[in-house]
Amino acid sequence: MKTSRRKIAASVAGVATLALLATGCAASGSSDGGDGGKVTLSITTFGTMGVDANYKKYMEENPNVTIEATNLEGGGAARDDAYAKIAAGTGLSDIVAIEEGWLGTIAEVSDSFVDLRDYGIEDEKDTWLDWKYAQGTDADGRVIGAGLDIGPQGLCYRGDLFEAAGLPSERTAVADYFGGEDATWDRFFEVGQEYKDKSGKAFYHSPRFFWNSFVNQQEEGYYKKDGETLNIEDNDVLKDQFVKIVDAEKAGLGAGLPGWDVGPEAKEGKYAVYMCPSWMLGIVQGYYDEGTTDSGWDFADVLPGGSANWGGAFLGVSESSEHKKEAAKLALWLAAPEQQAASFELAGPYPSTVEGQKLVADTKSAFFNDAPIGEIFAARSEGVIAQVKGPEDSNIQDNVFGPIFDRVSQGEITDGETAWKEAMKLLDQIVG
């Protein structure tokens, strides 16, 4: 454990000391009760998880509980926040949302979180998809995270822009145009080139998303199945796709935009597609005014290369919590099928529970042109590989390949071989 804590401390070396002092000087939660008295529980989440309405419902049903919620901008910010507080040894919220990509690192310091088996999760084990429950379990069999959502992927696209370019725009026709069940990445880039030639516009906003989708489709991603051995440098499958993406950038298919915060460009029609894991629907929708139904966005049951899971969160209860029992009760309630279904209806994160998926089977999205998102995500979940995520998985995604693809997007690197070599240098510097 000591070695792992030093690794986490090194990972957050760039986090401001002031931030550590500000967040780490107080114990998590509140000492104002418990055992039937009034309790204040703190929870830290990230992105568009759709849990806000569930907080309100829980407090109405449990009037002695007050929930103090912090929602960070994204999974990367949540990762850095959690790492900093674990390294400091204090400051974690009572409940912490943990993203799949950095769960491997958390598992190495799993004694920072309670074993949810002590609070009854094992009695509800069959509620979750087998692989999701297993992901939240550490090497010693301790369950440190209650599964919230999974991230099956489909294609978000601008139907109005497709139609203007002379491409199919109806979602079934779009799926067929990309190849349907036999859709390939080569075909995806062909359609992208066709769209650019006909419209004069970029096809997508950033290569980061397509790279992440491809990596998540593989039986082994950045790590071998043992979760410890890196699987990148001599991996011809990853390298070949990397070079293809660089070639697509050189051909002008990308808009040269960052991975996130691209709402204005979405509204202006500067790009036409997103790779959309379920939680991405809420992000795209968040670019527009509440209640918008004429954005032009639609959602198709297709993904180049086949099924893939990208992301998904867990709720862990910190060992430092002064109200472990109450926090575990809230965490398990938030992760129950009914609450997962409510979150999906609000923001799109697809349930990781069997019953939760049944509850949302008929859900449609007015924002995405009344797309049957419940039905589509059920289809996109079939064939998903439960990929093992190693301890530096999220770090590699965000801080190795992310910056290299940004440099490619900005025209700093135009050759695939050169870009790969630069990525391997960065990998060695950051991961070693």
C-alpha positions in Angstrom: 0.0 0.0 0.0 2.8 2.4 0.8 4.3 2.1 -2.7 0.9 2.8 -4.2 0.3 5.9 -2.1 3.7 7.2 -3.2 2.6 6.6 -6.8 -0.6 8.5 -6.2 1.3 11.3 -4.5 3.6 11.6 -7.5 0.5 11.7 -9.8 -0.7 14.8 -8.1 2.6 16.7 -7.8 1.1 19.3 -10.1 -1.9 20.0 -7.9 -1.6 23.2 -6.0 -0.5 22.9 -2.4 -3.1 25.6 -1.5 -5.8 23.3 -2.9 -4.5 20.5 -0.7 -4.6 22.7 2.4 -8.1 24.0 1.6 -9.6 20.6 1.0 -7.6 18.5 3.4 -7.8 20.3 6.7 -11.2 19.0 7.7 -12.6 15.5 8.1 -15.2 14.4 5.6 -18.9 14.7 6.4 -20.2 16.3 9.6 -20.1 15.3 13.3 -23.7 16.5 14.0 -25.3 13.2 14.6 -25.8 9.6 13.5 -27.7 6.6 14.9 -31.0 8.3 14.2 -29.9 11.9 14.7 -29.5 14.5 12.0 -26.6 13.7 9.6 -24.9 15.7 6.9 -23.3 13.6 4.2 -20.9 14.9 1.6 -20.7 13.5 -1.9 -18.4 14.4 -4.8 -19.4 13.5 -8.3 -18.4 14.7 -11.8 -19.8 15.5 -15.2 -23.4 15.0 -16.0 -24.4 12.0 -13.8 -28.0 13.0 -13.4 -28.1 12.4 -9.7 -29.3 15.8 -8.5 -33.0 14.9 -8.5 -32.2 11.7 -6.6 -30.6 13.8 -3.8 -33.8 15.7 -3.4 -35.9 12.6 -3.3 -33.6 10.9 -0.7 -33.7 13.9 1.6 -37.5 14.1 1.3 -37.7 10.4 2.3 -35.0 10.8 5.0 -35.6 14.2 6.6 -32.8 13.7 9.1 -30.2 13.5 6.3 -28.7 16.6 4.5 -26.7 16.0 1.4 -23.9 18.4 0.6 -23.0 17.7 -3.0 -20.0 18.8 -5.0 -19.9 18.1 -8.8 -16.6 18.5 -10.6 -16.3 19.3 -14.3 -15.2 15.9 -15.5 -13.6 12.6 -14.7 -10.1 14.0 -14.9 -10.8 16.7 -12.4 -12.5 14.2 -10.1 -9.4 11.9 -10.4 -7.0 14.7 -9.5 -9.2 15.7 -6.6 -9.4 12.1 -5.2 -5.7 11.4 -5.7 -4.7 14.7 -3.9 -6.9 13.9 -0.9 -5.8 10.3 -0.7 -2.1 11.4 -0.9 -2.8 14.0 1.9 -4.6 11.3 4.0 -7.6 13.5 4.6 -10.4 15.4 2.9 -12.3 12.8 1.0 -16.1 13.3 0.9 -18.2 10.6 2.6 -19.1 9.3 -0.8 -16.8 9.6 -3.8 -17.7 8.9 -7.5 -15.0 6.9 -9.1 -14.6 6.6 -12.9 -13.8 3.3 -14.5 -10.6 4.6 -16.1 -8.9 5.3 -12.7 -10.6 2.6 -10.7 -7.4 0.5 -11.1 -5.4 3.1 -9.2 -8.0 3.4 -6.5 -8.0 -0.4 -6.1 -4.3 -0.2 -5.2 -5.2 2.0 -2.2 -8.5 0.3 -1.6 -8.2 0.6 2.2 -9.1 4.3 1.7 -12.6 3.0 1.1 -14.9 0.8 3.1 -15.9 -2.8 2.1 -19.5 -2.4 1.0 -20.0 -6.1 1.8 -20.2 -4.9 5.4 -23.2 -2.8 4.5 -25.2 -5.4 2.6 -24.1 -5.0 -1.1 -23.4 -8.7 -1.4 -27.1 -9.5 -0.8 -27.9 -7.4 -3.9 -25.0 -8.7 -6.1 -27.3 -10.1 -8.7 -28.8 -6.6 -9.2 -25.8 -5.6 -11.3 -24.3 -6.9 -14.5 -21.7 -9.5 -13.5 -18.8 -7.6 -15.0 -19.8 -4.3 -13.5 -20.0 -5.8 -10.0 -16.6 -7.5 -10.5 -15.0 -4.2 -11.6 -15.9 -2.7 -8.2 -14.1 -5.5 -6.3 -10.4 -5.3 -5.3 -7.8 -8.1 -5.4 -8.8 -9.1 -1.9 -12.4 -9.5 -2.7 -13.5 -6.2 -1.0 -16.2 -4.4 -2.8 -15.1 -0.7 -2.8 -17.5 0.7 -5.4 -21.2 0.3 -6.1 -21.8 0.4 -9.8 -23.8 3.4 -11.2 -23.6 3.4 -15.0 -21.9 1.8 -18.0 -20.9 3.5 -21.2 -22.1 1.6 -24.3 -21.6 3.7 -27.4 -23.5 4.8 -30.5 -23.1 7.6 -33.0 -24.4 11.1 -32.3 -24.8 13.0 -35.6 -26.3 16.1 -37.0 -29.1 14.9 -39.3 -29.6 18.4 -40.7 -25.9 18.6 -41.7 -25.9 15.1 -43.2 -29.0 16.0 -45.3 -27.5 19.2 -46.5 -24.4 17.3 -47.6 -26.4 14.7 -49.5 -25.8 11.9 -47.0 -28.6 9.8 -45.5 -30.1 11.5 -42.4 -32.7 9.1 -41.0 -31.1 7.1 -38.2 -31.6 3.6 -39.5 -30.3 4.7 -43.0 -27.3 6.4 -41.3 -26.5 3.2 -39.4 -26.7 1.2 -42.6 -24.6 3.8 -44.5 -21.8 3.3 -42.0 -22.1 -0.5 -42.4 -24.6 -1.5 -39.7 -23.4 -4.5 -37.7 -20.4 -4.7 -40.0 -19.3 -1.0 -39.6 -15.6 -0.5 -39.8 -13.3 2.3 -39.0 -12.1 2.5 -42.6 -15.7 3.0 -43.7 -16.1 5.7 -41.0 -13.2 7.7 -42.4 -14.5 7.1 -46.0 -17.9 8.7 -45.0 -16.0 11.4 -43.2 -14.1 12.3 -46.4 -17.3 12.2 -48.4 -18.9 14.6 -45.9 -16.0 17.0 -46.1 -15.8 16.9 -49.9 -19.6 17.7 -50.2 -19.9 20.2 -47.3 -16.5 21.7 -47.1 -16.7 21.3 -43.3 -14.9 19.1 -40.7 -16.5 15.8 -39.9 -15.7 15.5 -36.2 -14.3 17.9 -33.5 -11.4 16.0 -32.0 -9.6 12.7 -32.7 -9.4 11.9 -29.0 -12.9 10.4 -29.0 -12.3 8.0 -31.8 -9.1 6.9 -30.4 -10.6 6.2 -27.0 -13.5 4.3 -28.6 -11.1 2.1 -30.5 -8.9 1.3 -27.5 -12.0 0.4 -25.5 -13.1 -2.1 -28.2 -10.0 -4.2 -27.8 -9.9 -7.3 -25.6 -6.8 -5.8 -24.1 -6.4 -2.0 -24.0 -3.5 0.0 -22.5 -2.8 -3.0 -20.2 -2.7 -6.7 -20.5 -5.4 -8.8 -18.7 -3.2 -9.0 -15.6 -3.8 -5.3 -15.1 -0.1 -4.6 -14.5 1.7 -5.1 -17.8 1.6 -2.2 -20.3 0.3 -3.2 -23.8 1.2 -0.2 -25.9 4.7 0.2 -27.3 4.8 -3.0 -29.5 1.1 -3.1 -30.1 0.7 -3.0 -33.9 -3.1 -2.9 -33.7 -3.1 0.3 -31.6 -0.3 1.8 -33.7 -2.0 1.1 -37.0 -5.2 2.8 -35.8 -3.3 5.7 -34.4 -1.6 6.3 -37.7 -5.0 6.1 -39.5 -6.3 8.8 -37.2 -3.3 11.0 -37.9 -3.9 10.6 -41.6 -7.6 11.6 -41.1 -6.5 14.7 -39.4 -4.0 15.5 -42.2 -6.9 15.1 -44.6 -8.9 17.8 -42.7 -11.6 15.6 -41.2 -11.1 17.1 -37.8 -12.1 20.6 -36.7 -9.0 21.2 -34.7 -10.9 21.6 -31.5 -10.2 20.4 -27.9 -11.8 17.3 -26.6 -14.3 19.2 -24.4 -16.0 22.6 -24.1 -17.0 22.7 -27.7 -20.6 23.8 -27.3 -20.4 27.0 -29.4 -18.9 25.0 -32.3 -21.6 22.4 -32.0 -24.3 25.0 -32.3 -22.5 26.6 -35.3 -22.4 23.2 -37.1 -18.6 23.1 -37.3 -18.6 19.4 -37.0 -21.2 16.7 -37.6 -20.5 13.6 -35.4 -19.6 12.4 -31.9 -18.7 9.0 -30.6 -21.3 8.9 -27.9 -21.1 6.7 -24.8 -24.4 7.0 -22.9 -23.1 9.7 -20.5 -22.1 11.9 -23.5 -25.8 12.5 -24.4 -26.1 14.8 -21.3 -23.0 16.7 -22.3 -24.1 17.4 -25.8 -27.6 18.3 -24.6 -26.0 20.7 -22.1 -24.6 22.8 -24.9 -28.1 24.0 -25.6 -30.9 25.8 -23.7 -33.0 23.5 -21.6 -36.0 22.1 -23.5 -34.3 22.4 -26.9 -35.7 19.9 -29.4 -34.6 21.3 -32.8 -30.8 21.2 -32.5 -30.4 18.8 -35.4 -28.8 16.1 -33.4 -29.8 12.5 -33.7 -28.5 9.2 -32.4 -27.9 6.0 -34.5 -27.4 2.4 -33.5 -24.0 2.0 -35.0 -20.3 2.1 -33.9 -17.3 1.6 -36.2 -15.5 -1.6 -35.2 -18.4 -3.0 -33.1 -19.4 -2.7 -29.5 -17.4 -0.8 -26.9 -17.8 0.4 -23.3 -16.3 3.8 -22.5 -16.5 4.9 -18.9 -19.0 4.4 -16.2 -18.9 5.3 -12.5 -18.9 3.7 -9.1 -19.8 5.1 -5.7 -17.3 4.5 -2.9 -17.6 5.3 0.8 -14.4 6.8 2.3 -12.9 5.0 5.3 -12.5 8.5 6.9 -16.2 9.1 6.9 -17.7 9.7 10.3 -21.0 8.3 9.1 -20.1 5.1 7.2 -23.4 3.4 7.8 -25.5 6.3 6.6 -23.1 7.0 3.7 -23.3 3.4 2.5 -27.0 3.4 2.8 -27.2 6.5 0.5 -24.6 5.2 -1.9 -26.4 1.9 -2.4 -29.7 3.7 -2.7 -28.3 6.0 -5.5 -27.0 2.9 -7.2 -30.3 1.0 -7.1 -32.2 0.4 -10.3 -34.9 3.0 -9.8 -32.4 5.8 -9.2 -30.2 4.6 -12.1 -33.3 4.8 -14.4 -34.1 8.3 -13.1 -30.6 9.5 -13.9 -30.7 8.0 -17.4 -34.0 9.8 -18.1 -32.4 13.1 -17.0 -28.9 12.9 -18.4 -28.2 9.7 -20.3 -25.9 7.5 -18.1 -27.0 4.0 -18.9 -27.9 1.8 -16.0 -25.5 -0.9 -14.9 -28.3 -2.9 -13.2 -30.4 -5.5 -15.0 -33.6 -4.1 -13.7 -32.5 -0.5 -14.4 -32.0 -1.4 -18.0 -35.5 -2.8 -18.2 -37.0 0.3 -16.7 -35.5 2.5 -19.4 -36.1 0.2 -22.4 -38.8 2.5 -23.9 -37.1 5.8 -23.2 -36.8 8.3 -26.0 -34.9 11.6 -26.2 -36.8 14.6 -27.4 -33.4 16.4 -27.8 -32.1 13.7 -30.1 -35.0 13.8 -32.5 -37.0 11.3 -30.4 -34.4 8.7 -30.8 -35.3 5.5 -28.9 -32.1 5.7 -26.7 -33.2 3.0 -24.3 -33.6 0.5 -27.1 -30.4 1.6 -28.9 -28.2 1.5 -25.8 -29.6 -2.0 -25.0 -28.4 -3.1 -28.5 -25.1 -1.3 -28.1 -24.4 -3.1 -24.8 -24.4 -6.5 -26.5 -21.0 -7.8 -27.0 -19.3 -5.3 -24.8 -15.9 -6.5 -23.5 -15.2 -5.9 -19.8 -11.7 -4.6 -20.4 -9.2 -4.7 -17.5 -8.1 -1.1 -16.6 -4.6 -0.8 -15.2 -3.5 1.7 -12.6 -2.4 4.4 -15.1 -5.2 3.9 -17.6 -6.8 7.2 -17.2 -3.5 9.0 -17.0 -2.4 7.5 -20.3 -5.6 8.4 -22.0 -5.6 12.0 -20.7 -2.0 12.9 -20.4 -0.2 10.8 -23.1 -2.4 10.3 -26.1 -4.6 13.3 -25.4 -1.9 15.9 -25.7 -0.3 14.2 -28.7 -3.6 14.2 -30.6 -4.1 17.9 -29.7 -0.7 18.6 -31.3 -1.8 16.7 -34.4 -5.1 18.6 -34.5 -3.2 21.9 -34.4 -0.9 20.8 -37.2 2.2 20.6 -35.1 2.7 17.0 -36.1 1.5 15.7 -39.4 3.2 12.3 -39.8 1.8 9.2 -38.0 5.1 7.6 -37.3 6.5 10.8 -35.8 3.4 11.2 -33.7 3.6 7.7 -32.4 7.2 8.1 -31.4 6.3 11.3 -29.6 3.6 9.5 -27.8 6.0 6.7 -26.7 8.4 9.3 -25.4 5.6 10.9 -23.4 4.5 7.5 -22.1 8.0 6.8 -20.8 8.1 10.2 -19.1 4.7 9.9 -17.4 4.4 6.2 -16.7 8.0 5.0 -17.0 
